[in-house]
Amino acid sequence: MNSEVNWVSVFATNVLQKRRQMGMSQEELSHRVGVDVRYLGGIERAQRNPSLKVITSIAVALNTTPSALLTDVTS
């Protein structure tokens, strides 16, 4: 069994959960971050590997930190 963490998936899951907890739509978050809604959807489906700049912008928009969005809570 591979014990390596898939950080893109961890980030995707955490962004999706935090956005839903805040009652925010993908459209609203994408507007706040300054990215296309399709790109944000790709991030939430772990199909995109965002830059550090985008990661920090998402964290600010979700009122959290990049480290919180990169915390693996499944372990």
ChimeraX attribute file (.defattr): number of C-alpha atoms within 10 A of each C-alpha:
attribute: neighborCount
match mode: 1-to-1
recipient: residues
	/A:1	3
	/A:2	4
	/A:3	5
	/A:4	6
	/A:5	11
	/A:6	10
	/A:7	15
	/A:8	17
	/A:9	19
	/A:10	18
	/A:11	25
	/A:12	22
	/A:13	20
	/A:14	18
	/A:15	22
	/A:16	19
	/A:17	14
	/A:18	16
	/A:19	20
	/A:20	12
	/A:21	10
	/A:22	10
	/A:23	10
	/A:24	13
	/A:25	13
	/A:26	18
	/A:27	15
	/A:28	14
	/A:29	19
	/A:30	19
	/A:31	14
	/A:32	14
	/A:33	21
	/A:34	13
	/A:35	15
	/A:36	14
	/A:37	17
	/A:38	12
	/A:39	15
	/A:40	26
	/A:41	17
	/A:42	15
	/A:43	21
	/A:44	22
	/A:45	15
	/A:46	18
	/A:47	14
	/A:48	15
	/A:49	16
	/A:50	17
	/A:51	9
	/A:52	10
	/A:53	10
	/A:54	16
	/A:55	21
	/A:56	18
	/A:57	20
	/A:58	25
	/A:59	19
	/A:60	14
	/A:61	17
	/A:62	20
	/A:63	12
	/A:64	13
	/A:65	15
	/A:66	18
	/A:67	12
	/A:68	13
	/A:69	24
	/A:70	18
	/A:71	13
	/A:72	16
	/A:73	10
	/A:74	6
	/A:75	5
